[in-house]
Amino acid sequence: MANLWLRSSIKHFHIFLHFHTFVQTCAHLVKLLDIFFFLPQRCSMLYGWKTLWLPSHYNKMPSLIAHAGLRKQQSLCFSASKSSVGFLRVSRSSPRKNVQVDDRCLRVEASTSNGVSSAYDYDVVIIGAGVGGHGAALHAVEQGLKTAIIEGDVVGGTCVNRGCVPSKALLAVSGRMRELQDEHHLKALGIQVAAAGYNRQAVADHANNLATKIRGNLTNSLKGLGVDILNGFGSIVGPQQVKYGKVGYPDKTITARNIIIATGSVPFVPPGIEIDGKTVFTSDHALKLEWIPDWIAIIGSGYIGLEFSDVYTALGSEVTFVEALDGLMPGFDPEIGKLAQRILIQPRKIDYHVGVLAKKITPARDGKPVTIELVDTKTKEPKEVLEVDAALIATGRSPFTKGLGLQNVKVETQRGFVPVDERMRVLDVDGNLVPNLFCIGDANGKMMLAHAASAQGISVIEQIMKRDNVLNHLSIPAACFTHPEISMVGLTEPQARAKAAEEGFEVSVAKTSFKANTKALAENEGEGIAKLIYRADTGEILGVHILGLHAADLIHEASNAIAMGTSIKDIKFAVHAHPTLSEVLDELFKSAKVGEHEAVVLEKAEPVLA
């Protein structure tokens, strides 16, 4: 009996020891939480519903929570008991909150990123959910800003739905077709294939499915990060006020501390051209690939025209370029353009007319073909009339800025573009800044590229966060996804020489060929060139232009060097894997001659005495 009592006592004593240890552990946890809550950056972990066991004296420390730097889209609703130990509850809604305290509850209201109480619905409202608006929205959320994006059509804008994305799907097909049709190339690699063919509808479906997938990805990323997607056409009704809505429904008005215009652009159709969407159409219609004409005229030989010539000729069409300027491929470096014509135009079923305008284009009807009346660009004298199966209008793009309500903030567009300064801040009719209003992307006309719009959007958010950021547009690369590709960054050679003459420095040029690259030769793709334009005195990179296999991927080493201010002297020491196409740029930078090379004289070492 005594032994039983002793064993029972020992058992209860062990339980007591475990309980005592538990109590001590809890006390230590309270202290750790006390320390934990003084680290604002750790407070960003408060996401979803969580309960933290905290001493009630935190009721007296609202400033800790106000400056916690919460970065996800949640609101915080706090409650605390009157006992010495309280419980903290967190619920979702909006970011960064100011906390007011009474005896029973911690109350929360929306605040700006600097902790000042705000009367605005959002920190940032973006009009337009294209690539530029999407990039701005994601960066805004990362900074803890309550963000909404207004879209009157579909998320992704022109690039995803009617531009860069579906066109790359078509170009992927044209690239494969060219490989399979090039018997000489395949024979050199030891490959034999039967005649290549394609299914037009399947090709069109590939382009459409890709656009749908990317659009879904962008939409999900916005929703997942807590960005409010507001459906409807947005316009400015006054300072820091935006209304949006759909036709047939009442408009809603919201307020925003900052407004970003990101409405993009639409295809530009010159006067005298009748669009029917079937035989005379823009790139918007062409991407649907509803039919493959035997003979198509492409009006304009820039990026859009060149890419579609690549697609149509690969699928069996004959192409005629109509270019208003005196030469094809305006805007490209002249030397690159000349080589590109030899590779991309002369061997293919392409002819061209330069220095002429398409004064009038009439769609096919009543059994008659499409007619194109050409006139001399300078004299406007009639030249000839073309009769073709179809005409693609690739004369550039114009900003989509009508109906934005800019007059309500005293802003006037210039040729349709919203005037901005180097920080994308909108300017009024008097040239003064419109407070808290920005414009990015094609709508401001600085650089009409999707990735430029995204970069501008990120730069604007940095401005909003009081971190000055000026985007160097000369560091933004561009690419034409023909086969082979063309890419460029910075100045062309004529632009660089004009700058040098004005500022008084010497320009040098270095070149290297793809024919000297092992990887290119292994692919039997030796056609191509890389060109470097630089200052001979300082080694500053002024421009890089590439024509060749995967040129669009190779250009980023040069664009990043320009963006980071890296000189040729430094980049020469970069190591590139062998054998890779990147060695084309490696050889290019190494071939550049910068400054005077002085002989290095080594001093004679003194003998070391034991």
C-alpha positions in Angstrom: 0.0 0.0 0.0 2.8 2.3 0.9 4.6 1.5 -2.4 1.4 2.3 -4.3 1.0 5.6 -2.5 4.7 6.4 -3.2 4.4 5.6 -6.9 1.2 7.8 -7.1 3.0 10.7 -5.3 6.0 10.5 -7.7 3.6 10.4 -10.7 1.8 13.5 -9.4 5.1 15.2 -8.7 6.2 14.6 -12.3 3.0 16.0 -13.6 3.6 19.1 -11.4 7.1 19.5 -12.8 5.8 19.3 -16.4 3.0 21.8 -15.6 5.6 24.1 -14.0 7.8 23.8 -17.1 4.8 24.6 -19.3 4.0 27.7 -17.3 7.6 28.9 -17.5 7.6 28.3 -21.2 4.4 30.3 -21.6 6.1 33.2 -19.7 9.1 33.0 -22.0 6.8 33.0 -25.0 5.0 36.2 -23.8 8.4 37.9 -23.5 9.4 36.7 -26.9 6.2 38.1 -28.3 7.0 41.4 -26.5 10.3 41.6 -28.4 8.7 40.3 -31.6 6.1 43.0 -31.8 8.8 45.7 -31.6 10.1 44.5 -35.0 7.9 46.3 -37.6 9.1 44.3 -40.5 8.0 41.1 -38.9 4.4 42.5 -38.6 4.0 41.9 -42.3 3.5 38.3 -41.3 0.0 39.2 -40.1 -2.0 37.7 -42.9 -5.4 36.1 -42.9 -7.0 35.2 -39.5 -4.4 34.7 -36.7 -4.6 35.1 -32.9 -1.7 36.4 -31.0 -1.5 36.2 -27.1 -0.2 39.6 -26.1 -0.1 41.7 -22.9 -2.8 44.3 -22.9 -0.3 47.2 -22.7 -0.1 46.9 -26.5 -3.4 48.8 -26.4 -1.2 51.8 -25.6 1.0 51.3 -28.6 -0.9 52.0 -31.8 2.1 53.6 -33.4 3.8 50.2 -33.6 1.0 48.8 -35.8 0.6 52.0 -37.8 4.3 51.7 -38.9 4.3 48.0 -39.2 4.6 48.2 -43.0 1.9 45.7 -43.8 2.2 44.9 -47.5 -0.7 42.6 -48.3 -4.2 43.8 -49.0 -5.7 43.3 -45.6 -7.4 45.4 -43.0 -6.7 44.8 -39.3 -9.6 44.6 -36.8 -8.3 44.3 -33.3 -10.0 43.5 -30.0 -8.5 43.3 -26.5 -9.8 42.0 -23.2 -9.5 44.1 -20.0 -7.4 41.4 -18.3 -3.7 41.7 -18.1 -3.3 39.4 -21.0 -5.4 40.0 -24.2 -5.9 38.5 -27.6 -5.3 40.2 -30.9 -7.4 39.2 -33.9 -6.6 40.0 -37.5 -9.0 40.1 -40.4 -8.6 40.8 -44.1 -9.4 44.0 -46.0 -7.0 46.8 -46.9 -3.3 47.6 -46.3 -1.5 49.8 -43.7 -3.8 50.9 -41.0 -3.8 53.6 -38.4 -5.0 52.3 -35.0 -7.1 54.3 -32.6 -7.5 52.9 -29.0 -10.3 53.0 -26.5 -10.7 51.0 -23.3 -12.3 48.0 -25.1 -11.1 47.9 -28.7 -8.4 48.9 -31.1 -10.1 50.6 -34.0 -8.7 50.7 -37.5 -9.1 53.1 -40.4 -7.4 53.3 -43.8 -4.3 55.3 -44.1 -1.7 56.3 -46.6 1.7 54.7 -46.9 3.2 57.4 -44.7 0.7 56.6 -41.9 -1.5 59.7 -42.4 -5.2 59.1 -42.2 -6.7 59.1 -45.7 -10.1 60.0 -47.1 -9.4 58.2 -50.4 -10.9 55.0 -51.6 -7.6 53.9 -53.0 -3.9 54.8 -52.9 -3.6 54.1 -56.6 -6.2 53.7 -59.4 -4.9 52.7 -62.8 -7.0 53.2 -65.9 -6.1 50.4 -68.3 -5.1 46.8 -67.5 -2.6 46.2 -70.2 1.0 45.2 -69.6 1.8 48.7 -68.4 -1.1 48.9 -66.0 -0.4 45.3 -64.8 3.2 46.1 -64.0 2.3 49.2 -62.1 -0.4 47.4 -60.1 1.9 44.6 -59.0 4.6 47.0 -57.9 2.0 49.1 -56.1 0.8 46.1 -54.1 4.3 45.2 -53.3 4.7 48.6 -51.7 1.6 48.1 -49.6 -0.6 50.5 -51.6 -4.3 49.8 -51.9 -4.8 49.5 -55.6 -7.6 49.2 -58.2 -7.3 48.8 -61.9 -10.1 49.8 -64.3 -10.5 47.9 -67.6 -13.2 48.5 -70.2 -12.2 45.5 -72.4 -10.2 42.6 -71.2 -7.1 42.3 -69.0 -3.9 42.3 -70.9 -4.6 45.1 -73.4 -3.3 45.1 -76.9 -0.1 43.2 -76.2 -1.7 40.1 -74.8 -4.9 40.0 -76.8 -4.1 41.7 -80.2 -0.4 42.2 -80.3 2.9 40.8 -79.0 1.5 37.5 -77.6 -0.6 36.1 -80.4 1.8 37.4 -83.0 4.6 35.4 -81.4 2.4 32.3 -81.7 2.1 32.9 -85.4 5.8 33.6 -85.8 6.6 30.4 -84.0 4.7 28.6 -86.7 6.3 30.5 -89.5 9.7 29.7 -88.0 9.0 26.0 -88.0 7.6 26.1 -91.5 10.8 27.8 -92.7 13.0 25.2 -91.2 10.9 22.4 -92.7 10.8 24.1 -96.1 14.6 24.8 -96.2 15.8 21.6 -97.9 19.4 22.9 -98.2 19.5 23.7 -94.5 18.1 20.4 -93.5 20.4 18.5 -95.9 23.4 20.2 -94.4 22.3 18.8 -91.0 21.7 15.4 -92.4 17.9 15.6 -92.0 15.3 14.4 -94.5 11.6 15.3 -94.2 8.5 15.0 -96.3 6.8 18.1 -97.6 5.7 20.4 -94.8 2.1 21.5 -94.4 -0.2 23.3 -91.9 -3.8 23.6 -90.8 -4.8 27.2 -90.8 -7.5 26.9 -88.2 -5.2 25.0 -85.9 -2.5 27.7 -86.3 -5.2 30.4 -85.5 -6.3 28.4 -82.5 -2.8 28.2 -81.2 -2.5 32.0 -81.3 -5.9 32.5 -79.6 -5.3 29.9 -76.9 -2.0 31.5 -76.0 -3.6 34.9 -75.6 -6.3 33.3 -73.5 -3.8 31.6 -71.2 -1.7 34.7 -70.7 -4.7 36.8 -70.1 -5.9 34.4 -67.4 -2.5 34.4 -65.8 -2.4 38.2 -65.6 -6.0 38.3 -64.2 -5.2 35.7 -61.6 -2.1 37.4 -60.5 -4.0 40.7 -60.0 -6.8 39.0 -58.0 -4.3 36.9 -56.0 -2.5 40.0 -54.8 -5.7 41.8 -53.8 -5.9 44.3 -56.7 -9.5 45.3 -57.3 -10.4 44.9 -60.9 -13.2 47.4 -61.8 -15.0 46.6 -65.1 -15.9 49.5 -67.3 -14.5 52.5 -69.1 -12.7 54.9 -66.8 -12.4 58.6 -67.1 -11.2 61.5 -64.9 -14.0 63.7 -63.4 -11.8 65.9 -61.3 -8.6 66.0 -59.3 -8.1 62.5 -57.7 -11.5 61.4 -58.9 -12.3 58.7 -61.4 -15.6 57.4 -62.7 -16.1 54.1 -64.5 -19.0 52.1 -65.9 -20.4 50.1 -68.7 -22.9 51.2 -71.4 -26.4 50.9 -70.0 -25.4 50.9 -66.4 -24.9 53.8 -64.0 -21.4 55.1 -63.5 -19.6 54.8 -60.2 -17.2 57.4 -58.9 -14.2 56.6 -56.7 -11.4 58.7 -55.3 -7.6 57.9 -55.4 -4.6 59.6 -53.9 -2.8 58.8 -57.2 -4.2 58.1 -60.7 -2.2 56.4 -63.5 -3.4 56.6 -67.1 -2.4 53.4 -69.0 -4.9 53.2 -71.8 -2.5 52.1 -74.6 -3.1 52.5 -78.3 -5.0 51.3 -81.3 -4.0 50.7 -84.9 -3.5 53.9 -86.9 -5.4 54.0 -90.2 -4.5 56.8 -92.5 -7.3 58.8 -94.3 -8.6 57.3 -97.5 -8.3 53.7 -96.4 -11.5 51.7 -96.0 -11.3 48.9 -93.4 -13.7 46.0 -93.9 -11.9 43.6 -91.5 -11.9 40.9 -94.2 -9.8 42.0 -97.2 -8.5 45.3 -95.8 -7.6 45.0 -92.2 -5.3 46.0 -89.4 -3.0 43.8 -87.2 -6.0 43.3 -84.9 -7.8 41.4 -87.6 -4.7 39.7 -89.1 -3.9 37.9 -85.9 -7.2 35.9 -86.2 -5.7 34.4 -89.4 -9.2 33.9 -90.9 -7.7 33.2 -94.3 -4.4 33.1 -96.2 -4.5 35.4 -99.2 -2.4 34.5 -102.3 -1.2 38.1 -102.6 -1.2 40.6 -99.8 0.0 44.2 -99.8 1.4 45.4 -96.5 1.2 49.1 -96.0 4.3 50.0 -93.9 7.6 48.2 -93.4 8.3 48.7 -89.7 8.2 46.1 -86.9 4.6 45.1 -87.5 4.9 44.9 -91.3 8.1 42.9 -91.2 6.8 40.3 -88.8 3.6 39.8 -90.8 5.6 39.5 -94.0 7.5 36.7 -92.2 4.3 34.9 -91.3 2.5 35.3 -94.6 5.4 34.3 -96.9 6.1 31.2 -94.7 2.4 30.2 -95.1 2.6 30.6 -98.9 1.5 34.2 -99.7 3.2 36.7 -101.9 3.8 40.1 -100.3 4.2 43.6 -101.6 5.4 46.3 -99.3 4.2 49.9 -99.7 6.5 52.3 -97.8 6.0 56.1 -97.7 9.6 56.9 -96.9 12.5 56.5 -99.3 13.7 53.2 -98.0 12.4 50.0 -96.3 12.7 49.5 -92.5 12.7 53.1 -91.3 13.9 53.4 -87.7 16.4 50.6 -87.9 20.1 51.2 -88.1 20.8 51.7 -91.8 23.5 49.1 -91.9 21.4 46.5 -90.1 18.4 47.4 -92.4 20.5 46.9 -95.5 21.6 43.4 -94.3 18.1 42.6 -93.2 16.7 43.3 -96.7 19.3 40.9 -98.1 18.3 38.1 -95.7 14.6 38.8 -95.0 13.2 40.3 -98.2 15.3 39.5 -101.3 15.2 35.6 -101.1 11.5 35.6 -100.4 8.4 36.3 -102.5 8.4 39.9 -101.6 8.5 43.1 -103.7 8.1 46.7 -102.6 7.3 50.3 -103.6 9.1 53.0 -101.6 8.5 56.8 -101.5 4.8 56.3 -102.3 1.6 56.7 -100.3 -1.5 54.6 -100.4 -3.9 57.5 -101.1 -6.9 55.3 -101.3 -7.6 51.6 -100.6 -10.9 50.0 -101.5 -11.8 46.5 -100.1 -12.7 43.7 -102.5 -16.3 43.5 -103.4 -18.6 42.3 -106.2 -15.9 40.0 -107.5 -13.3 42.8 -107.8 -10.0 42.7 -106.0 -8.6 45.1 -103.4 -7.4 48.3 -105.2 -4.6 50.5 -103.9 -4.0 53.9 -105.5 -0.4 55.0 -105.0 0.9 58.6 -105.2 4.4 60.1 -104.8 5.0 60.9 -101.2 6.6 64.3 -102.0 4.8 65.5 -105.1 1.5 63.7 -104.5 1.5 62.8 -108.2 -0.3 59.5 -109.1 2.1 56.6 -109.6 0.1 53.4 -110.2 -2.8 51.2 -109.0 -2.2 47.9 -107.4 -4.8 45.1 -107.4 -4.3 42.5 -104.7 -6.2 39.9 -102.7 -5.8 41.7 -99.4 -4.2 44.6 -97.7 -2.8 44.8 -94.2 -2.5 48.3 -92.7 0.7 48.4 -90.7 1.2 52.1 -90.5 1.8 52.3 -86.7 -0.4 53.0 -83.8 -2.2 56.0 -82.3 -2.8 56.6 -78.6 -6.2 55.6 -77.1 -6.9 58.7 -75.1 -10.3 60.0 -76.2 -13.0 60.2 -73.6 -10.6 60.2 -70.6 -12.0 63.5 -69.3 -8.6 65.2 -69.4 -10.3 68.5 -69.9 -11.5 68.2 -66.3 -8.0 68.6 -65.1 -7.0 71.2 -67.8 -4.9 68.8 -69.9 -4.8 68.8 -73.7 -3.4 66.0 -75.7 -0.7 66.6 -78.3 -1.5 64.5 -81.5 -3.5 62.4 -79.1 -0.6 61.8 -76.7 -0.9 62.8 -73.0 2.0 65.3 -72.3 4.3 64.1 -69.5 7.7 65.0 -68.0 10.6 62.6 -67.6 8.9 61.2 -64.5 5.7 60.4 -66.3 3.9 63.2 -64.5 1.1 64.7 -66.5 1.4 68.4 -67.6 -1.6 70.7 -68.1 -2.1 73.3 -70.9 0.3 75.7 -69.1 3.0 73.2 -68.7 2.5 72.8 -65.0 2.3 69.5 -63.2 -1.1 68.0 -62.5 -0.8 66.8 -58.9 -1.0 63.0 -58.4 -1.7 62.3 -62.1 0.6 60.1 -64.2 0.5 58.6 -67.7 2.5 55.6 -68.9 2.9 53.5 -72.0 1.6 54.1 -75.5 -0.7 56.9 -74.3 2.3 59.2 -73.6 4.2 58.3 -76.8 7.7 58.2 -75.2 8.3 54.7 -76.4 5.5 52.5 -77.7 6.6 49.1 -76.4 4.8 46.9 -73.9 7.9 46.4 -71.7 8.6 50.2 -71.8 5.1 50.8 -70.4 5.7 48.3 -67.6 9.0 49.9 -66.7 7.3 53.3 -66.7 4.6 52.0 -64.4 7.2 50.7 -61.9 9.0 54.0 -62.1 5.8 55.9 -61.3 5.1 53.7 -58.2 8.6 54.5 -57.1 7.8 58.2 -57.4 4.6 57.7 -55.4 6.7 56.1 -52.7 8.9 59.2 -52.5 11.8 57.4 -54.1 13.0 59.4 -57.1 13.3 57.2 -60.2 13.9 58.5 -63.8 13.8 55.8 -66.4 16.6 55.8 -69.0 14.6 55.0 -72.2 17.9 54.6 -74.1 18.4 51.4 -72.1 15.1 49.8 -73.2 15.7 47.2 -75.9 13.4 46.5 -78.8 13.1 43.4 -81.0 11.6 42.3 -84.3 10.8 38.6 -84.2 11.5 37.7 -87.8 13.6 34.8 -88.8 16.3 35.6 -88.1 15.5 38.1 -85.4 16.6 41.8 -85.2 17.2 43.6 -81.9 18.5 46.9 -80.8 19.1 49.2 -77.9 20.2 52.8 -77.6 21.2 55.0 -80.6 21.6 54.1 -84.3 24.9 55.1 -85.9 23.5 58.3 -87.5 21.9 59.3 -84.2 25.2 58.7 -82.3 27.2 60.7 -84.8 24.8 63.6 -84.6 25.1 63.5 -80.8 28.9 63.4 -81.0 29.0 66.4 -83.4 26.8 68.4 -81.0 28.7 67.4 -77.8 32.2 67.1 -79.2 33.3 63.5 -78.8 34.4 60.7 -81.1 32.2 57.8 -82.0 33.7 54.4 -82.8 32.0 51.3 -84.2 32.8 47.6 -83.6 31.3 44.6 -85.4 31.3 40.9 -85.2 29.7 38.2 -87.3 27.7 35.1 -86.4 29.8 33.2 -88.9 32.6 33.2 -86.3 30.4 31.8 -83.5 30.6 28.0 -82.9 27.0 27.6 -81.7 25.6 29.5 -84.7 27.6 27.3 -87.0 26.4 24.2 -85.2 22.9 25.3 -85.9 23.9 26.1 -89.5 22.7 29.7 -88.8 25.8 31.8 -89.6 23.9 34.7 -91.2 24.0 37.7 -88.9 25.9 40.5 -87.4 26.3 42.4 -84.1 27.2 46.1 -84.1 28.5 48.2 -81.2 28.4 52.0 -81.2 30.4 53.6 -78.4 32.5 56.6 -77.2 36.1 56.0 -78.0 37.3 58.1 -75.1 35.2 56.8 -72.2 34.0 53.4 -73.4 30.3 54.4 -72.9 28.0 52.2 -74.9 25.8 54.3 -77.1 24.0 51.6 -79.0 24.0 47.9 -79.9 22.2 46.3 -82.9 22.0 42.6 -83.6 20.6 40.7 -86.6 20.9 36.9 -86.2 19.8 33.8 -84.4 18.0 34.7 -81.1 19.0 38.3 -81.4 16.0 39.2 -79.2 17.5 37.3 -76.3 21.1 38.4 -76.8 20.3 42.1 -76.6 19.7 42.2 -72.9 23.3 42.0 -71.9 23.8 45.3 -73.8 20.7 46.9 -72.5 21.5 46.1 -68.9 25.0 47.4 -69.4 23.6 50.8 -70.6 21.0 50.9 -67.8 23.7 50.2 -65.1 26.3 52.5 -66.7 28.8 49.7 -67.3 31.6 50.7 -69.7 33.2 48.6 -72.3 36.4 48.6 -70.2 34.5 46.7 -67.5 32.2 44.4 -69.5 35.2 43.1 -71.5 36.0 41.0 -68.4 32.6 39.3 -68.3 32.8 35.5 -68.8 30.5 33.8 -71.3 29.8 30.1 -71.4 31.2 28.2 -74.4 29.9 27.4 -76.9 27.0 29.8 -76.8 25.5 32.6 -78.9 26.3 35.0 -76.1 29.9 34.8 -77.2 28.8 37.0 -80.2 28.6 39.9 -77.7 31.7 38.7 -75.9 33.7 39.1 -79.0 32.0 42.3 -79.9 32.9 44.0 -76.6 36.4 42.6 -76.7 37.0 44.0 -80.2 36.2 47.6 -79.1 39.2 49.9 -78.8 38.8 52.4 -75.9 41.3 55.2 -75.1 45.1 55.0 -75.5 46.8 51.8 -74.4 49.8 52.8 -72.4 52.7 50.4 -72.0 53.0 49.1 -68.4 56.5 49.2 -67.0 57.0 46.9 -64.0 59.5 48.2 -61.4 62.4 45.9 -60.7 61.8 44.1 -57.5 64.3 44.7 -54.7 66.0 41.5 -53.4 64.6 40.2 -50.2 67.3 39.9 -47.6 67.3 37.0 -45.3 
